[in-house]
Amino acid sequence: MIKPVSMIAIAVMASACVQNQPPPMTGGPAAPNSSTGFTLALTPSSLSGCIMGDPGMTRPMKVVVESGKATLWTDGGIHYGLDRIGPDQYHGGYYIDIKVDLASKPKRLTIINNSETCTWTGTAA
């Protein structure tokens, strides 16, 4: 028999993986094919324990746009598919929140953990 406290704990853990992602944009012209490099840095507002994630987050990354779809590629070979949410803007992630704005000057990439305590951001290299 599952106790009520266990059920609450399971519900909280399961909800941590659900993010408020904007719906994908399907209208308007697709962005041209491109590859944009980024190097991220931990923001000062992040908790001190976030620095433990720096080795994986501060290595070079690139956003590749092909046929109207974007993918974030890390230097370590990990990749995330991103949904188009606006002209030259993409969003996605599973256990992290990834936002890419290729329309801004300079181009920007932001990655936030689920608890929103660690944020890495960078502009195009």
Secondary structure in CASP SS format (residue, H / E / C, confidence):
PFRMAT SS
TARGET T0000
AUTHOR 0000-0000-0000
METHOD secondary structure of the structure
MODEL  1
M C 1.00
I C 1.00
K C 1.00
P H 1.00
V H 1.00
S H 1.00
M H 1.00
I H 1.00
A H 1.00
I H 1.00
A H 1.00
V H 1.00
M H 1.00
A H 1.00
S H 1.00
A C 1.00
C C 1.00
V C 1.00
Q C 1.00
N C 1.00
Q C 1.00
P C 1.00
P C 1.00
P C 1.00
M C 1.00
T C 1.00
G C 1.00
G C 1.00
P C 1.00
A C 1.00
A C 1.00
P C 1.00
N C 1.00
S E 1.00
S E 1.00
T E 1.00
G E 1.00
F E 1.00
T C 1.00
L C 1.00
A E 1.00
L E 1.00
T C 1.00
P C 1.00
S C 1.00
S C 1.00
L C 1.00
S H 1.00
G H 1.00
C H 1.00
I H 1.00
M H 1.00
G H 1.00
D H 1.00
P H 1.00
G H 1.00
M H 1.00
T C 1.00
R C 1.00
P C 1.00
M E 1.00
K E 1.00
V E 1.00
V E 1.00
V E 1.00
E E 1.00
S C 1.00
G C 1.00
K E 1.00
A E 1.00
T E 1.00
L E 1.00
W E 1.00
T E 1.00
D C 1.00
G C 1.00
G C 1.00
I C 1.00
H E 1.00
Y E 1.00
G E 1.00
L E 1.00
D E 1.00
R E 1.00
I E 1.00
G E 1.00
P C 1.00
D C 1.00
Q E 1.00
Y E 1.00
H E 1.00
G E 1.00
G C 1.00
Y C 1.00
Y C 1.00
I E 1.00
D E 1.00
I E 1.00
K E 1.00
V E 1.00
D E 1.00
L C 1.00
A C 1.00
S C 1.00
K C 1.00
P C 1.00
K C 1.00
R E 1.00
L E 1.00
T E 1.00
I E 1.00
I E 1.00
N E 1.00
N C 1.00
S C 1.00
E C 1.00
T C 1.00
C C 1.00
T E 1.00
W E 1.00
T E 1.00
G E 1.00
T E 1.00
A E 1.00
A C 1.00
END
